[in-house]
Protein backbone atom coordinates (compact mmCIF):
# COMPACT_ATOMS: atom_id res chain seq x y z
CA UNK A 1 0.00 0.00 0.00
CA UNK A 2 1.46 3.36 -1.03
CA UNK A 3 1.94 6.17 1.46
CA UNK A 4 -0.79 8.27 -0.19
CA UNK A 5 -3.27 5.41 -0.16
CA UNK A 6 -2.39 4.60 3.46
CA UNK A 7 -2.94 8.24 4.45
CA UNK A 8 -6.35 8.29 2.78
CA UNK A 9 -7.31 5.06 4.52
CA UNK A 10 -6.27 6.43 7.94
CA UNK A 11 -8.12 9.67 7.20
CA UNK A 12 -11.28 7.74 6.32
CA UNK A 13 -11.09 5.56 9.43
CA UNK A 14 -10.51 8.43 11.87
CA UNK A 15 -12.56 11.23 10.28
CA UNK A 16 -15.51 9.24 8.90
CA UNK A 17 -15.70 5.66 10.16
CA UNK A 18 -14.90 6.37 13.83
CA UNK A 19 -17.66 8.97 14.41
CA UNK A 20 -20.12 6.93 12.33
CA UNK A 21 -19.52 3.83 14.47
CA UNK A 22 -19.87 5.73 17.76
CA UNK A 23 -23.06 7.49 16.71
CA UNK A 24 -24.41 4.33 15.11
CA UNK A 25 -23.90 2.32 18.31
CA UNK A 26 -25.71 4.99 20.35
CA UNK A 27 -28.56 5.12 17.83
CA UNK A 28 -28.99 1.33 17.81
CA UNK A 29 -29.04 1.27 21.61
CA UNK A 30 -31.59 4.08 21.84
CA UNK A 31 -33.91 2.58 19.25
CA UNK A 32 -33.77 -0.78 21.02
CA UNK A 33 -34.81 0.65 24.39
CA UNK A 34 -36.59 3.95 23.73
CA UNK A 35 -40.35 3.64 23.33
CA UNK A 36 -41.53 5.85 20.48
CA UNK A 37 -44.96 6.08 22.09
CA UNK A 38 -43.39 8.14 24.88
CA UNK A 39 -41.79 10.65 22.50
CA UNK A 40 -42.55 14.29 23.12
CA UNK A 41 -45.78 15.16 21.22
CA UNK A 42 -45.69 11.70 19.59
CA UNK A 43 -49.46 11.03 19.90
CA UNK A 44 -50.22 14.30 18.13
CA UNK A 45 -47.69 13.64 15.35
CA UNK A 46 -49.00 10.11 14.90
CA UNK A 47 -52.57 11.40 14.81
CA UNK A 48 -51.62 13.51 11.80
CA UNK A 49 -50.17 10.46 10.07
CA UNK A 50 -53.23 8.31 10.77
CA UNK A 51 -55.50 11.09 9.54
CA UNK A 52 -53.68 11.10 6.20
CA UNK A 53 -53.87 7.30 6.07
CA UNK A 54 -57.63 7.32 6.71
CA UNK A 55 -58.78 10.47 4.93
CA UNK A 56 -55.93 11.54 2.66
CA UNK A 57 -55.54 14.87 4.46
CA UNK A 58 -54.40 16.41 7.74
CA UNK A 59 -56.92 16.63 10.62
CA UNK A 60 -59.64 19.12 9.81
CA UNK A 61 -61.77 21.34 12.09
CA UNK A 62 -63.42 20.81 14.47
CA UNK A 63 -60.21 19.74 16.19
CA UNK A 64 -59.93 18.09 19.58
CA UNK A 65 -57.78 19.80 22.26
CA UNK A 66 -55.12 17.14 21.71
CA UNK A 67 -54.64 17.76 17.97
CA UNK A 68 -52.40 20.76 18.52
CA UNK A 69 -49.91 19.53 15.88
CA UNK A 70 -52.55 19.61 13.13
CA UNK A 71 -51.16 22.90 11.82
CA UNK A 72 -47.83 21.36 10.81
CA UNK A 73 -46.65 21.05 7.23
CA UNK A 74 -47.86 17.67 5.90
CA UNK A 75 -44.83 16.29 4.05
CA UNK A 76 -43.37 14.32 6.98
CA UNK A 77 -46.74 12.76 7.74
CA UNK A 78 -47.33 11.86 4.09
CA UNK A 79 -44.05 9.92 4.00
CA UNK A 80 -44.86 8.32 7.37
CA UNK A 81 -48.29 7.28 6.06
CA UNK A 82 -46.70 5.56 3.05
CA UNK A 83 -44.33 3.65 5.33
CA UNK A 84 -47.09 2.53 7.69
CA UNK A 85 -49.45 1.57 4.87
CA UNK A 86 -46.72 -0.60 3.36
CA UNK A 87 -45.91 -2.04 6.79
CA UNK A 88 -49.53 -2.96 7.47
CA UNK A 89 -49.26 -5.56 4.74
CA UNK A 90 -46.83 -7.62 6.82
CA UNK A 91 -47.27 -6.50 10.44
CA UNK A 92 -50.17 -5.68 12.80
CA UNK A 93 -48.13 -2.89 14.43
CA UNK A 94 -45.89 -1.35 11.73
CA UNK A 95 -45.27 1.81 13.75
CA UNK A 96 -43.57 -0.04 16.61
CA UNK A 97 -41.79 -2.54 14.38
CA UNK A 98 -40.63 -0.47 11.41
CA UNK A 99 -40.62 3.22 12.33
CA UNK A 100 -37.53 2.91 14.61
CA UNK A 101 -35.61 1.48 11.64
CA UNK A 102 -36.76 4.35 9.41
CA UNK A 103 -35.75 6.93 12.02
CA UNK A 104 -32.40 5.16 12.42
CA UNK A 105 -31.75 5.45 8.68
CA UNK A 106 -32.66 9.14 8.73
CA UNK A 107 -30.40 9.74 11.74
CA UNK A 108 -27.46 7.98 10.11
CA UNK A 109 -28.01 9.87 6.86
CA UNK A 110 -27.93 13.17 8.74
CA UNK A 111 -24.87 11.99 10.69
CA UNK A 112 -23.05 11.11 7.47
CA UNK A 113 -23.84 14.54 6.00
CA UNK A 114 -22.41 16.27 9.08
CA UNK A 115 -19.33 14.03 9.15
CA UNK A 116 -18.52 14.57 5.47
CA UNK A 117 -19.14 18.31 5.70
CA UNK A 118 -16.81 18.61 8.70
CA UNK A 119 -14.24 16.40 6.99
CA UNK A 120 -14.25 18.77 4.02
CA UNK A 121 -14.54 22.02 5.95
CA UNK A 122 -11.82 21.11 8.46
CA UNK A 123 -9.57 19.26 6.04
CA UNK A 124 -6.47 21.09 7.34
CA UNK A 125 -6.93 19.52 10.77
CA UNK A 126 -5.48 16.11 11.68
CA UNK A 127 -7.96 13.29 10.86
CA UNK A 128 -8.43 12.32 14.52
CA UNK A 129 -9.33 15.88 15.49
CA UNK A 130 -11.83 16.10 12.63
CA UNK A 131 -13.40 12.85 13.72
CA UNK A 132 -13.68 14.02 17.32
CA UNK A 133 -15.27 17.33 16.27
CA UNK A 134 -17.88 15.52 14.18
CA UNK A 135 -18.61 13.06 16.98
CA UNK A 136 -19.06 15.84 19.57
CA UNK A 137 -21.61 17.58 17.33
CA UNK A 138 -23.54 14.36 16.77
CA UNK A 139 -23.62 13.28 20.43
CA UNK A 140 -24.94 16.61 21.70
CA UNK A 141 -27.88 15.30 23.79
CA UNK A 142 -30.21 17.69 21.95
CA UNK A 143 -29.21 16.11 18.64
CA UNK A 144 -29.43 12.58 20.03
CA UNK A 145 -32.89 13.18 21.42
CA UNK A 146 -34.07 14.79 18.19
CA UNK A 147 -33.01 11.82 16.08
CA UNK A 148 -34.61 9.24 18.38
CA UNK A 149 -38.04 10.86 18.72
CA UNK A 150 -40.87 10.45 16.23
CA UNK A 151 -41.45 13.92 14.84
CA UNK A 152 -40.75 16.24 11.94
CA UNK A 153 -37.51 17.77 13.26
CA UNK A 154 -34.97 15.46 11.59
CA UNK A 155 -35.91 16.22 7.94
CA UNK A 156 -35.89 19.95 8.71
CA UNK A 157 -32.42 19.77 10.22
CA UNK A 158 -31.18 17.47 7.47
CA UNK A 159 -32.08 19.88 4.66
CA UNK A 160 -31.06 22.90 6.73
CA UNK A 161 -27.63 21.32 7.30
CA UNK A 162 -27.16 20.77 3.57
CA UNK A 163 -28.38 24.27 2.74
CA UNK A 164 -26.24 26.13 5.27
CA UNK A 165 -23.13 24.14 4.44
CA UNK A 166 -23.72 24.81 0.74
CA UNK A 167 -23.73 28.55 1.43
CA UNK A 168 -20.65 28.26 3.65
CA UNK A 169 -18.64 26.21 1.14
CA UNK A 170 -19.76 28.50 -1.67
CA UNK A 171 -18.15 31.43 0.13
CA UNK A 172 -15.01 29.54 1.15
CA UNK A 173 -14.41 28.24 -2.38
CA UNK A 174 -14.91 31.73 -3.85
CA UNK A 175 -17.83 30.59 -6.00
CA UNK A 176 -20.21 33.40 -5.15
CA UNK A 177 -21.23 33.73 -8.81
CA UNK A 178 -21.95 30.00 -9.22
CA UNK A 179 -25.58 29.86 -10.29
CA UNK A 180 -25.76 26.11 -9.63
CA UNK A 181 -24.78 26.51 -5.99
CA UNK A 182 -27.29 29.31 -5.44
CA UNK A 183 -30.07 27.19 -6.93
CA UNK A 184 -28.99 24.16 -4.89
CA UNK A 185 -28.94 26.17 -1.65
CA UNK A 186 -32.37 27.63 -2.44
CA UNK A 187 -33.85 24.20 -3.11
CA UNK A 188 -32.39 22.69 0.06
CA UNK A 189 -33.48 25.56 2.30
CA UNK A 190 -36.92 25.57 0.69
CA UNK A 191 -37.30 21.83 1.36
CA UNK A 192 -36.59 22.45 5.03
CA UNK A 193 -39.64 24.72 5.10
CA UNK A 194 -41.78 21.98 3.58
CA UNK A 195 -41.55 19.96 6.78
CA UNK A 196 -41.88 22.48 9.61
CA UNK A 197 -42.07 26.20 10.31
CA UNK A 198 -38.51 25.99 11.71
CA UNK A 199 -37.48 25.88 8.07
CA UNK A 200 -37.83 29.66 8.11
CA UNK A 201 -34.33 29.78 9.66
CA UNK A 202 -32.31 28.42 6.69
CA UNK A 203 -34.62 30.30 4.32
CA UNK A 204 -33.90 33.50 6.23
CA UNK A 205 -30.15 32.84 6.08
CA UNK A 206 -30.39 32.26 2.33
CA UNK A 207 -32.40 35.45 1.86
CA UNK A 208 -29.93 37.59 3.77
CA UNK A 209 -26.98 36.07 1.90
CA UNK A 210 -28.71 36.66 -1.42
CA UNK A 211 -29.24 40.30 -0.54
CA UNK A 212 -25.64 40.70 0.62
CA UNK A 213 -24.03 38.88 -2.27
CA UNK A 214 -26.60 39.04 -5.04
CA UNK A 215 -26.27 42.73 -5.76
CA UNK A 216 -22.50 42.38 -6.03
CA UNK A 217 -21.65 38.89 -7.22
CA UNK A 218 -24.71 37.85 -9.22
CA UNK A 219 -25.89 41.16 -10.66
CA UNK A 220 -22.59 42.73 -11.65
CA UNK A 221 -19.41 41.19 -12.83
CA UNK A 222 -17.03 43.27 -14.88
CA UNK A 223 -19.58 46.07 -15.01
CA UNK A 224 -22.22 43.98 -16.84
CA UNK A 225 -25.51 42.74 -15.45
CA UNK A 226 -25.87 38.94 -15.63
CA UNK A 227 -29.57 38.86 -16.43
CA UNK A 228 -29.86 35.13 -17.06
CA UNK A 229 -28.25 34.11 -13.78
CA UNK A 230 -30.20 36.76 -11.92
CA UNK A 231 -33.55 35.65 -13.33
CA UNK A 232 -32.91 31.95 -12.70
CA UNK A 233 -31.72 32.42 -9.12
CA UNK A 234 -34.52 34.90 -8.45
CA UNK A 235 -37.17 32.53 -9.80
CA UNK A 236 -35.89 29.59 -7.73
CA UNK A 237 -35.69 31.85 -4.68
CA UNK A 238 -39.36 32.71 -5.10
CA UNK A 239 -40.29 29.06 -5.61
CA UNK A 240 -38.49 28.09 -2.38
CA UNK A 241 -40.90 30.33 -0.48
CA UNK A 242 -43.98 28.35 -1.54
CA UNK A 243 -43.70 25.46 1.01
CA UNK A 244 -42.96 27.71 3.99
CA UNK A 245 -45.67 30.17 2.93
CA UNK A 246 -48.25 27.38 2.83
CA UNK A 247 -46.94 26.18 6.19
CA UNK A 248 -47.34 29.64 7.76
CA UNK A 249 -50.79 30.16 6.25
CA UNK A 250 -51.87 26.75 7.53
CA UNK A 251 -50.57 27.61 11.00
CA UNK A 252 -52.48 30.89 11.04
CA UNK A 253 -55.62 29.09 9.83
CA UNK A 254 -55.54 26.50 12.60
CA UNK A 255 -54.05 28.45 15.49
CA UNK A 256 -54.18 32.12 14.58
CA UNK A 257 -50.47 32.52 15.28
CA UNK A 258 -47.80 31.91 12.60
CA UNK A 259 -45.18 30.72 15.12
CA UNK A 260 -47.41 28.04 16.59
CA UNK A 261 -48.35 29.39 20.02
CA UNK A 262 -51.44 27.45 21.00
CA UNK A 263 -52.85 29.70 23.72
CA UNK A 264 -52.95 33.46 24.22
CA UNK A 265 -50.02 34.59 26.30
CA UNK A 266 -49.20 37.77 28.14
CA UNK A 267 -46.61 39.90 26.35
CA UNK A 268 -43.10 38.64 27.01
CA UNK A 269 -42.03 41.90 28.68
CA UNK A 270 -44.78 41.41 31.29
CA UNK A 271 -43.51 37.96 32.19
CA UNK A 272 -39.72 38.18 32.09
CA UNK A 273 -37.33 41.02 32.77
CA UNK A 274 -34.30 42.00 30.77
CA UNK A 275 -32.07 40.02 33.15
CA UNK A 276 -33.66 36.83 31.81
CA UNK A 277 -31.84 37.47 28.52
CA UNK A 278 -28.70 39.10 29.93
CA UNK A 279 -27.77 36.64 32.70
CA UNK A 280 -26.49 33.09 32.99
CA UNK A 281 -27.62 31.07 35.99
CA UNK A 282 -24.63 29.02 37.19
CA UNK A 283 -26.80 26.96 39.57
CA UNK A 284 -27.44 24.60 36.64
CA UNK A 285 -24.10 23.01 37.50
CA UNK A 286 -25.56 21.86 40.85
CA UNK A 287 -28.55 20.14 39.26
CA UNK A 288 -28.93 20.72 35.52
CA UNK A 289 -32.45 19.28 35.34
CA UNK A 290 -34.05 20.96 38.35
CA UNK A 291 -35.80 24.01 36.97
CA UNK A 292 -39.32 25.02 36.15
CA UNK A 293 -41.31 28.01 35.05
CA UNK A 294 -39.87 31.30 36.22
CA UNK A 295 -36.40 29.96 36.97
CA UNK A 296 -32.99 30.27 35.39
CA UNK A 297 -32.33 32.39 32.32
CA UNK A 298 -32.62 32.16 28.56
CA UNK A 299 -28.97 31.26 28.05
CA UNK A 300 -28.81 28.75 30.90
CA UNK A 301 -31.89 27.05 29.43
CA UNK A 302 -30.15 26.80 26.08
CA UNK A 303 -27.02 25.42 27.75
CA UNK A 304 -29.04 22.80 29.61
CA UNK A 305 -31.04 21.84 26.53
CA UNK A 306 -27.96 21.39 24.37
CA UNK A 307 -25.76 19.53 26.86
CA UNK A 308 -28.30 17.51 28.84
CA UNK A 309 -31.82 16.20 28.46
CA UNK A 310 -34.73 18.25 29.70
CA UNK A 311 -37.63 16.12 28.59
CA UNK A 312 -38.41 12.43 28.50
CA UNK A 313 -35.47 10.53 27.08
CA UNK A 314 -35.53 8.48 30.26
CA UNK A 315 -39.23 7.51 30.01
CA UNK A 316 -38.07 4.19 28.65
CA UNK A 317 -39.53 0.77 29.27
CA UNK A 318 -35.98 -0.19 30.21
CA UNK A 319 -36.66 1.36 33.64
CA UNK A 320 -40.01 -0.28 34.38
CA UNK A 321 -38.33 -2.95 36.50
CA UNK A 322 -35.31 -0.87 37.47
CA UNK A 323 -34.60 -0.94 41.24
CA UNK A 324 -36.22 2.04 42.96
CA UNK A 325 -33.11 2.74 45.01
CA UNK A 326 -31.21 3.44 41.77
CA UNK A 327 -33.72 6.08 40.63
CA UNK A 328 -33.80 9.72 41.75
CA UNK A 329 -37.05 11.74 41.88
CA UNK A 330 -36.74 14.79 39.63
CA UNK A 331 -38.75 18.03 39.71
CA UNK A 332 -41.13 18.48 36.78
CA UNK A 333 -40.23 15.11 35.27
CA UNK A 334 -40.22 11.36 35.89
CA UNK A 335 -37.59 9.74 38.13
CA UNK A 336 -34.16 9.53 36.54
CA UNK A 337 -31.41 6.93 37.03
CA UNK A 338 -28.93 8.19 39.60
CA UNK A 339 -26.05 7.14 37.35
CA UNK A 340 -27.38 9.40 34.59
CA UNK A 341 -27.79 12.30 37.01
CA UNK A 342 -24.09 12.02 37.82
CA UNK A 343 -23.22 11.85 34.12
CA UNK A 344 -25.38 14.90 33.45
CA UNK A 345 -23.52 16.93 36.05
CA UNK A 346 -20.14 15.90 34.61
CA UNK A 347 -21.30 16.74 31.12
CA UNK A 348 -22.30 20.26 32.18
CA UNK A 349 -18.72 20.95 33.26
CA UNK A 350 -17.12 19.27 30.25
CA UNK A 351 -19.39 21.42 28.09
CA UNK A 352 -17.76 24.65 29.31
CA UNK A 353 -14.81 24.51 26.86
CA UNK A 354 -17.13 23.20 24.13
CA UNK A 355 -19.45 26.16 24.58
CA UNK A 356 -16.45 28.47 24.86
CA UNK A 357 -15.33 27.39 21.40
CA UNK A 358 -18.80 28.15 20.02
CA UNK A 359 -18.61 31.66 21.43
CA UNK A 360 -15.05 32.01 20.15
CA UNK A 361 -16.03 30.90 16.65
CA UNK A 362 -18.94 33.31 16.45
CA UNK A 363 -17.00 36.17 18.08
CA UNK A 364 -14.09 35.80 15.68
CA UNK A 365 -16.53 35.71 12.74
CA UNK A 366 -18.09 38.96 13.98
CA UNK A 367 -14.60 40.48 14.25
CA UNK A 368 -13.81 39.42 10.67
CA UNK A 369 -17.07 40.87 9.36
CA UNK A 370 -16.51 44.20 11.08
CA UNK A 371 -12.77 44.47 10.43
CA UNK A 372 -12.36 42.78 7.01
CA UNK A 373 -15.82 42.58 5.38
CA UNK A 374 -14.58 41.50 1.93
CA UNK A 375 -12.36 38.74 3.29
CA UNK A 376 -15.12 37.73 5.73
CA UNK A 377 -17.33 36.98 2.74
CA UNK A 378 -14.71 34.70 1.23
CA UNK A 379 -13.85 32.78 4.41
CA UNK A 380 -17.49 32.12 5.33
CA UNK A 381 -17.57 34.39 8.39
CA UNK A 382 -20.60 36.21 7.00
CA UNK A 383 -22.58 32.94 6.86
CA UNK A 384 -21.60 32.16 10.45
CA UNK A 385 -22.78 35.54 11.73
CA UNK A 386 -25.97 35.60 9.68
CA UNK A 387 -26.95 32.05 10.66
CA UNK A 388 -26.49 32.72 14.37
CA UNK A 389 -28.41 36.02 14.25
CA UNK A 390 -31.32 34.62 12.20
CA UNK A 391 -31.59 31.47 14.35
CA UNK A 392 -31.59 33.43 17.61
CA UNK A 393 -34.08 35.96 16.24
CA UNK A 394 -36.42 33.12 15.29
CA UNK A 395 -35.97 31.61 18.73
CA UNK A 396 -36.83 34.88 20.48
CA UNK A 397 -39.93 35.30 18.31
CA UNK A 398 -40.94 31.77 19.23
CA UNK A 399 -40.27 32.47 22.90
CA UNK A 400 -42.38 35.63 22.75
CA UNK A 401 -45.38 33.42 22.01
CA UNK A 402 -44.59 31.13 24.96
CA UNK A 403 -43.34 33.61 27.51
CA UNK A 404 -45.01 31.68 30.34
CA UNK A 405 -42.95 28.61 29.50
CA UNK A 406 -39.29 29.06 30.36
CA UNK A 407 -38.46 25.77 28.69
CA UNK A 408 -39.65 26.95 25.27
CA UNK A 409 -36.04 26.52 24.19
CA UNK A 410 -36.68 22.82 23.67
CA UNK A 411 -38.93 23.55 20.71
CA UNK A 412 -36.00 24.71 18.57
CA UNK A 413 -34.27 21.44 17.75
CA UNK A 414 -32.35 23.17 14.97
CA UNK A 415 -30.34 24.92 17.68
CA UNK A 416 -28.38 21.71 18.10
CA UNK A 417 -27.08 22.08 14.55
CA UNK A 418 -26.57 25.85 14.99
CA UNK A 419 -24.30 25.32 17.99
CA UNK A 420 -22.60 22.39 16.27
CA UNK A 421 -21.84 24.63 13.31
CA UNK A 422 -20.46 27.36 15.61
CA UNK A 423 -18.39 24.75 17.44
CA UNK A 424 -16.92 23.47 14.18
CA UNK A 425 -16.03 27.03 13.13
CA UNK A 426 -14.52 27.70 16.56
CA UNK A 427 -12.24 24.66 16.35
CA UNK A 428 -11.18 25.56 12.81
CA UNK A 429 -10.40 29.14 13.82
CA UNK A 430 -8.46 28.10 16.92
CA UNK A 431 -6.42 25.57 14.95
CA UNK A 432 -5.53 28.10 12.27
CA UNK A 433 -4.42 30.59 14.91
CA UNK A 434 -2.34 28.07 16.87
CA UNK A 435 -1.01 25.67 14.24
CA UNK A 436 2.00 27.82 13.31
CA UNK A 437 2.86 29.02 16.80
CA UNK A 438 5.23 26.37 18.03
CA UNK A 439 5.25 23.29 20.23
CA UNK A 440 3.19 24.69 23.10
CA UNK A 441 0.40 25.70 20.75
CA UNK A 442 0.33 22.23 19.23
CA UNK A 443 0.16 20.72 22.71
CA UNK A 444 -2.86 22.92 23.45
CA UNK A 445 -4.54 21.55 20.35
CA UNK A 446 -4.05 17.97 21.52
CA UNK A 447 -5.22 18.94 25.00
CA UNK A 448 -8.40 20.10 23.28
CA UNK A 449 -8.62 16.69 21.61
CA UNK A 450 -8.50 15.08 25.07
CA UNK A 451 -11.37 17.28 26.26
CA UNK A 452 -13.41 16.35 23.18
CA UNK A 453 -12.77 12.66 23.81
CA UNK A 454 -13.90 13.01 27.44
CA UNK A 455 -17.06 14.86 26.35
CA UNK A 456 -17.88 12.11 23.85
CA UNK A 457 -17.38 9.35 26.42
CA UNK A 458 -19.61 10.99 29.04
CA UNK A 459 -22.25 12.08 26.50
CA UNK A 460 -22.58 8.55 25.10
CA UNK A 461 -22.75 7.05 28.59
CA UNK A 462 -25.24 9.74 29.58
CA UNK A 463 -27.64 8.96 26.71
CA UNK A 464 -27.17 5.16 26.83
CA UNK A 465 -30.28 3.19 27.83
CA UNK A 466 -30.24 1.79 30.48
CA UNK A 467 -27.14 3.03 32.36
CA UNK A 468 -23.91 1.17 31.63
Secondary structure, 3 states (H helix, E strand, C coil): CCHHHHHHHHHHHHHHHHHHHHHHHHHHHHHHHCCHHHCCCHHHHHHHHHHHHHHCCCCCCCCCCCCCCCCCCCHHHHHHHHHHHHHCCCCCCHHHHHHHHHHHHHHHHHHHHHHHHHHHHCCCCCHHHHHHHHHHHHCCHHHHHHHHCCCCHHHHHHHHHHHHHHHHHHHHCCCCCCHHHHHHHHHHHHHHCCCCHHHHHHHHHHHHHHHHHHHHHHCEECCEECHHHHHHHHHHHHHCHHHHHHHHHHHHHHHCCCCCCCCCCCCHHHHCCCHHHHCCCHHHHCCCCCCCCCCCCHHHHHHHHHHCCCCCCCCCHHHCCCCHHHEECCCCCCCEEHHHHHHHHHHHHHHHHHHHHHHHHHHHHHHHHHHCHHHHHHCCHHHHHHHHHHHHHHHHHHHHCCCCCHHHHHHCCHHHHHHHHHHHHHHHHHHHHHCCCCHHHHHHHHHHHHHHHHHHHHHHHHHCCCCC
